[in-house]
Amino acid sequence: MIPDDTRQRIKNIVEGTLIEGEEDHCIAIRNSLCRSFKTSSTVKKDFESKAIIKEEQARFIEEYCDRHSLWCPSAPDEHLYLTRGGEARVYLHSDNRHVLKLNDGIYYATWLEFLNSIILHNILFENTAYSLLGFIKEEDVLLAALLQPFVISTEQTDLNDVRDFLDFNGFKNIRRNDYRNAELGLILEDMHDENVLVNSNTLFFIDSVFYTVTPEID
């Protein structure tokens, strides 16, 4: 079960409250965006209406990178390229223990939603937590550079185990590989066997898509 202090941290993210305490780059940029933009509690249907806001947030992030030297020089060498997912190109890091993901945030209506999703992933799936190294600009497309532990799958993922794990933590299956935690106000999508790996009988959630929604109140 999710402990109470973790629930409070998640509640703060859903409500758009500033995250206090130690800040990494992801939390720092997220907090800065929260001072100027309202946290969205809507999902994909609002992409078009939020396009202007996403552009404004992209400019905000670019200015932040200018001020704090968070521009990454370039994409990794192509010989390190591993694969591409729906929103990210994945490269093997030079230490052979991590992967570097270049993510364009296409699944999210705003960059604030994207950063919230990364922070939620780090809170709930600590063994595959992301580190935001900075950003890259390629042909006017903003890309987040994310470092993540490299997980090697040792056995086939049983989606029933994924469902049981998420159900234990309050996430109910709503369709196919998508889940909702009504109490916390979260939707978690795409929990299929390419995004959840198994190593030594342990589940590793390597890709997640979180959306914040209005929590249900009894």
C-alpha positions in Angstrom: 0.0 0.0 0.0 1.1 3.6 -0.7 2.2 5.2 2.6 0.5 8.4 3.9 3.5 10.7 3.3 3.7 9.5 -0.3 0.0 10.1 -0.7 0.4 13.6 0.5 3.2 14.2 -2.0 1.0 12.9 -4.8 -1.9 15.1 -3.6 0.4 18.2 -3.8 1.3 17.3 -7.4 -2.4 16.8 -8.4 -3.4 20.1 -6.8 -0.5 22.0 -8.3 1.1 22.8 -4.9 4.8 23.6 -4.9 7.0 20.7 -3.9 9.1 21.6 -1.0 12.4 20.2 0.2 15.3 19.1 -2.0 14.9 20.0 -5.6 16.3 18.3 -8.6 16.1 19.9 -12.1 12.7 18.2 -12.8 11.1 19.5 -9.6 12.7 22.9 -9.9 11.3 23.5 -13.4 8.0 22.0 -12.4 7.7 24.4 -9.4 8.7 27.3 -11.7 5.9 26.4 -14.2 3.4 26.0 -11.3 4.0 29.6 -10.4 2.8 30.8 -13.8 0.5 28.0 -15.1 -2.3 26.1 -13.6 -1.9 22.3 -13.3 -4.2 20.6 -15.7 -6.6 17.9 -14.6 -7.7 16.9 -18.1 -6.6 14.2 -20.4 -6.0 13.7 -24.2 -9.2 15.3 -25.5 -7.9 18.8 -24.5 -4.7 18.6 -26.6 -5.7 21.1 -29.2 -7.0 23.6 -26.7 -3.8 23.4 -24.7 -1.4 23.7 -27.7 -0.8 27.4 -27.1 -0.1 26.8 -23.4 2.4 24.0 -24.3 4.2 26.4 -26.6 4.3 29.0 -23.9 5.7 26.5 -21.5 8.3 25.3 -24.0 9.6 28.9 -24.3 9.6 29.1 -20.5 11.7 26.0 -20.3 14.1 27.2 -22.9 14.6 30.5 -21.0 15.1 28.4 -17.8 17.8 26.3 -19.6 19.5 29.5 -20.8 19.7 30.8 -17.2 20.7 27.6 -15.6 22.9 26.0 -18.3 20.6 23.0 -18.7 21.1 22.6 -22.5 22.6 19.3 -23.4 25.1 19.6 -26.3 23.7 17.0 -28.6 22.1 13.6 -28.9 24.3 10.6 -28.2 26.2 8.9 -30.9 24.1 6.7 -33.1 26.1 3.6 -32.2 24.5 3.8 -28.8 21.0 3.9 -30.1 18.8 1.1 -28.8 15.2 1.7 -29.8 12.3 4.2 -30.1 9.1 4.2 -28.2 6.0 6.3 -28.8 7.5 9.5 -27.4 11.2 8.8 -26.8 14.4 7.7 -28.5 16.4 5.4 -26.2 20.2 5.2 -26.1 22.6 3.2 -24.0 24.6 5.4 -21.7 28.3 5.2 -21.8 28.4 3.6 -18.3 26.4 0.6 -19.6 24.3 0.8 -16.5 21.8 3.5 -17.6 19.8 4.5 -20.7 19.3 8.0 -22.0 15.9 8.8 -23.2 15.2 11.8 -25.4 11.5 12.6 -24.9 9.4 15.1 -26.8 6.4 15.0 -24.4 4.0 14.2 -27.3 1.7 12.2 -25.0 1.0 15.3 -22.8 -1.1 18.4 -23.5 1.4 20.6 -21.6 5.0 20.4 -20.5 3.8 20.7 -16.9 1.8 17.5 -17.3 4.9 15.8 -18.6 7.1 16.9 -15.7 4.3 15.9 -13.2 4.3 12.5 -14.8 8.0 12.1 -14.5 7.9 13.1 -10.8 5.0 10.7 -10.1 6.9 7.9 -11.8 9.9 8.7 -9.5 7.7 8.6 -6.4 5.9 5.4 -7.2 8.6 3.5 -9.1 11.8 4.3 -7.3 13.8 1.4 -8.8 13.5 3.0 -12.2 13.5 6.6 -11.3 14.4 9.2 -13.9 17.1 12.0 -13.6 16.4 15.0 -15.8 19.8 16.0 -17.3 18.5 18.9 -19.3 17.0 19.6 -22.7 17.9 19.4 -26.4 16.5 21.4 -29.3 16.3 19.5 -32.6 14.7 21.3 -35.6 12.6 23.4 -33.3 11.4 20.4 -31.3 12.2 20.5 -27.5 13.4 17.2 -26.1 13.9 16.3 -22.4 17.1 14.3 -21.8 16.3 11.7 -19.1 18.7 9.2 -17.5 17.2 5.9 -16.2 18.6 2.6 -14.8 19.1 0.1 -17.6 16.9 -3.0 -16.9 17.5 -6.3 -18.6 14.4 -8.6 -18.7 15.1 -12.1 -17.5 11.6 -13.5 -18.0 8.3 -12.8 -19.7 6.1 -10.2 -18.0 2.8 -11.6 -16.7 0.3 -8.8 -17.0 -1.8 -10.5 -14.2 1.1 -9.8 -11.9 1.2 -6.2 -13.1 -2.6 -5.9 -12.4 -2.3 -7.4 -9.0 0.6 -5.1 -8.0 -1.3 -2.0 -9.2 -4.5 -3.1 -7.6 -2.8 -3.6 -4.3 -1.7 0.1 -4.5 -5.2 1.4 -5.4 -5.0 1.4 -9.2 -8.0 -0.3 -10.8 -7.9 -1.5 -14.3 -10.3 0.5 -16.5 -9.5 -0.8 -19.9 -6.8 -3.0 -21.5 -3.5 -1.8 -19.9 -4.8 1.5 -18.4 -5.5 2.1 -14.7 -7.1 4.7 -12.5 -6.6 5.5 -8.8 -9.7 7.5 -8.1 -8.7 8.4 -4.6 -5.4 10.0 -5.6 -6.7 11.4 -8.9 -4.4 9.6 -11.2 -4.7 7.8 -14.5 -1.8 5.4 -15.4 -1.6 4.3 -19.0 0.2 1.8 -21.2 1.2 -0.8 -18.6 1.9 -3.5 -21.2 4.8 -6.0 -21.3 7.2 -3.6 -23.1 6.8 -1.0 -20.4 7.0 -3.3 -17.4 9.9 -5.7 -17.3 10.7 -8.6 -14.9 14.1 -9.3 -13.5 14.7 -11.8 -10.7 11.0 -12.0 -10.0 10.8 -8.2 -9.5 8.6 -5.9 -11.6 10.4 -2.9 -13.1 8.1 -0.1 -14.5 10.4 1.4 -17.1 7.9 3.6 -19.0 4.7 5.1 -17.5 2.2 7.8 -18.6 0.5 9.5 -15.7 -2.3 12.0 -16.0 -3.8 14.0 -13.1 -7.6 14.1 -12.8 -10.0 15.3 -10.2 -10.0 12.9 -7.3 -13.3 11.2 -6.3 -14.6 12.3 -3.0 -16.8 10.0 -0.9 
